[in-house]
Amino acid sequence: MIPNDELIRIIDLLNTTYEGEEAWHGPSVVDVLRGVTPEMAGRRISPDTHSIAELVFHMTSWRIFCVKKMQGDELFDIVTPGKNFGALPDKIDDFEWEALEMELSLSQEELINELDKRDDDEFLEDIVPGRDYTYYDMLHGIINHDMYHTGQIMIMQKALLQKGSSSRYKDDDVDEYGSPFGSSSEHDDYY
């Protein structure tokens, strides 16, 4: 039997990124989401950005993608905006936000459970069904994907909190998304 040292490291990285208390990169996904309210989850910083709720849906979708690919599903894909970011309302209620967080949590469990079924590192060099990259690349990709979107969520959360507590902008100075930047897309490249 081939050792599973790399697989153990990947599982550890997935768990640390998702819910670790001492991740070197900063707060875990769970830590960051703990401070997000349902109202914040549905708001946009500007018209051309995704909401936090859409980013959580997106993170869940790509974790499910990884699970399906490890189960050998060559045809499973995420090709429509609805499958990628969801078709969520602008106003998220407590139930919807709790459901999105629960689905993300379940996708973490499914991903770890699928990896726990493996007893060696050999499969990491196999090509993902229907793709041109390895499982190793896919799994490290989902870790990086989680960190990237967690950073976005942190920035959005801070911006929304600042907007809520700041008297710098009057209600007349903001658009329908609560942004003082209007519909200009020059600021959207950062989110």
C-alpha positions as CSV (number, residue, x, y, z in Angstrom):
1,M,0.0,0.0,0.0
2,I,1.2,3.5,-0.9
3,P,1.3,6.0,2.0
4,N,-1.3,8.7,2.3
5,D,0.8,11.5,3.7
6,E,-0.2,14.0,1.1
7,L,-3.9,13.1,1.4
8,I,-3.7,13.7,5.2
9,R,-2.1,17.1,4.5
10,I,-4.8,18.0,2.1
11,I,-7.6,17.0,4.5
12,D,-5.8,19.1,7.2
13,L,-5.6,22.1,4.9
14,L,-9.3,21.8,4.0
15,N,-10.3,21.6,7.6
16,T,-8.0,24.4,8.7
17,T,-9.2,26.7,5.9
18,Y,-12.8,25.9,6.6
19,E,-13.0,25.9,10.4
20,G,-9.5,26.1,11.9
21,E,-8.8,28.4,14.8
22,E,-5.2,29.0,14.0
23,A,-4.9,29.1,10.2
24,W,-1.8,31.0,9.1
25,H,-3.7,33.0,6.5
26,G,-6.2,34.5,9.0
27,P,-9.8,33.7,9.9
28,S,-11.4,30.5,8.6
29,V,-14.5,30.4,6.5
30,V,-16.6,29.7,9.6
31,D,-15.0,32.5,11.6
32,V,-15.7,35.0,8.9
33,L,-19.3,33.9,8.3
34,R,-20.0,34.0,12.0
35,G,-20.2,37.8,11.7
36,V,-22.5,38.0,8.7
37,T,-26.1,38.7,9.3
38,P,-28.9,37.7,6.9
39,E,-29.4,41.3,6.0
40,M,-25.7,41.7,5.1
41,A,-25.7,38.4,3.2
42,G,-28.1,39.7,0.6
43,R,-26.7,43.1,0.1
44,R,-24.3,44.1,-2.7
45,I,-21.5,46.7,-2.4
46,S,-22.3,47.8,-6.0
47,P,-24.6,46.5,-8.8
48,D,-21.9,44.5,-10.5
49,T,-20.7,42.5,-7.5
50,H,-22.0,39.3,-5.9
51,S,-23.6,39.3,-2.5
52,I,-22.1,37.3,0.4
53,A,-25.0,34.9,0.0
54,E,-24.1,34.3,-3.7
55,L,-20.5,33.7,-2.8
56,V,-21.4,31.2,-0.1
57,F,-23.7,29.4,-2.7
58,H,-20.7,29.5,-5.2
59,M,-18.3,28.0,-2.7
60,T,-20.8,25.2,-1.9
61,S,-21.3,24.6,-5.6
62,W,-17.6,24.1,-6.3
63,R,-17.2,21.8,-3.3
64,I,-20.0,19.7,-4.6
65,F,-18.3,19.7,-8.0
66,C,-15.2,18.2,-6.3
67,V,-17.2,15.5,-4.6
68,K,-19.0,14.6,-7.8
69,K,-15.7,14.4,-9.7
70,M,-14.1,12.2,-7.0
71,Q,-17.2,9.9,-7.3
72,G,-16.3,9.6,-11.0
73,D,-19.1,11.7,-12.5
74,E,-17.6,12.9,-15.7
75,L,-20.7,14.8,-16.9
76,F,-21.3,16.9,-13.8
77,D,-20.5,20.5,-14.4
78,I,-21.3,24.0,-13.3
79,V,-22.1,25.9,-16.5
80,T,-25.0,28.2,-15.7
81,P,-25.0,31.2,-13.5
82,G,-27.8,29.6,-11.5
83,K,-25.7,26.6,-10.7
84,N,-22.6,28.8,-10.0
85,F,-24.0,31.6,-7.9
86,G,-27.6,30.7,-7.4
87,A,-30.7,32.7,-8.1
88,L,-31.0,34.3,-4.7
89,P,-33.3,37.1,-3.6
90,D,-31.7,40.5,-2.6
91,K,-33.2,40.2,0.8
92,I,-32.1,37.1,2.6
93,D,-34.1,36.1,5.7
94,D,-32.9,34.1,8.7
95,F,-34.1,30.8,7.3
96,E,-32.4,31.3,3.9
97,W,-29.1,32.4,5.4
98,E,-29.1,29.4,7.9
99,A,-29.9,27.1,4.9
100,L,-27.0,28.5,2.9
101,E,-24.6,28.1,5.8
102,M,-25.8,24.6,6.5
103,E,-25.4,23.6,2.8
104,L,-21.8,24.9,2.9
105,S,-21.2,22.9,6.1
106,L,-22.6,19.8,4.6
107,S,-20.5,20.2,1.5
108,Q,-17.4,20.3,3.7
109,E,-18.5,17.1,5.4
110,E,-19.2,15.4,2.0
111,L,-15.8,16.5,0.7
112,I,-13.9,15.2,3.8
113,N,-15.9,12.0,3.8
114,E,-15.1,11.4,0.1
115,L,-11.4,11.9,0.8
116,D,-11.6,9.6,3.9
117,K,-12.7,6.8,1.6
118,R,-9.2,6.9,-0.1
119,D,-6.4,4.9,1.5
120,D,-3.4,6.1,-0.4
121,D,-2.1,9.1,-2.4
122,E,-2.1,7.4,-5.7
123,F,-5.4,8.8,-6.9
124,L,-4.1,12.4,-6.5
125,E,-2.2,12.0,-9.7
126,D,-5.2,10.8,-11.7
127,I,-6.9,13.1,-14.1
128,V,-10.3,14.4,-12.9
129,P,-13.1,12.9,-15.1
130,G,-14.0,15.3,-17.9
131,R,-11.1,17.7,-17.1
132,D,-7.4,18.0,-18.0
133,Y,-6.0,18.4,-14.4
134,T,-5.3,16.1,-11.5
135,Y,-7.2,15.5,-8.3
136,Y,-4.2,17.0,-6.6
137,D,-4.7,20.3,-8.5
138,M,-8.4,20.3,-8.0
139,L,-8.2,19.8,-4.2
140,H,-5.5,22.5,-3.8
141,G,-7.6,24.7,-6.1
142,I,-10.7,24.4,-3.8
143,I,-8.6,25.3,-0.8
144,N,-7.3,28.4,-2.6
145,H,-10.9,29.1,-3.9
146,D,-12.2,29.1,-0.3
147,M,-9.4,31.5,0.9
148,Y,-10.0,33.8,-2.0
149,H,-13.8,34.1,-1.4
150,T,-13.4,34.3,2.3
151,G,-11.2,37.3,1.8
152,Q,-13.9,38.8,-0.4
153,I,-16.5,38.2,2.2
154,M,-14.3,39.9,4.9
155,I,-13.9,43.0,2.7
156,M,-17.6,43.1,1.9
157,Q,-18.6,42.6,5.5
158,K,-16.3,45.5,6.6
159,A,-17.7,47.7,3.8
160,L,-21.3,46.9,4.8
161,L,-20.6,47.5,8.5
162,Q,-18.9,50.8,7.6
163,K,-21.8,51.8,5.5
164,G,-24.2,51.0,8.3
165,S,-22.4,52.9,11.0
166,S,-21.0,55.8,8.9
167,S,-22.7,59.1,8.6
168,R,-20.3,60.0,5.8
169,Y,-23.0,59.3,3.2
170,K,-26.5,60.4,3.3
171,D,-29.3,58.2,2.0
172,D,-29.6,60.5,-1.1
173,D,-25.9,59.8,-1.9
174,V,-26.2,56.0,-2.3
175,D,-27.7,53.9,-5.0
176,E,-30.3,51.1,-4.6
177,Y,-27.5,48.8,-3.5
178,G,-26.4,51.0,-0.7
179,S,-23.2,52.0,-2.5
180,P,-22.0,55.6,-2.7
181,F,-20.1,54.7,-5.9
182,G,-23.2,54.4,-8.1
183,S,-23.2,52.0,-11.0
184,S,-19.6,52.7,-12.0
185,S,-17.7,49.5,-12.6
186,E,-14.3,51.1,-11.9
187,H,-14.5,49.9,-8.3
188,D,-15.9,46.4,-9.0
189,D,-12.6,44.8,-10.1
190,Y,-11.7,44.4,-6.5
191,Y,-14.7,42.2,-5.4
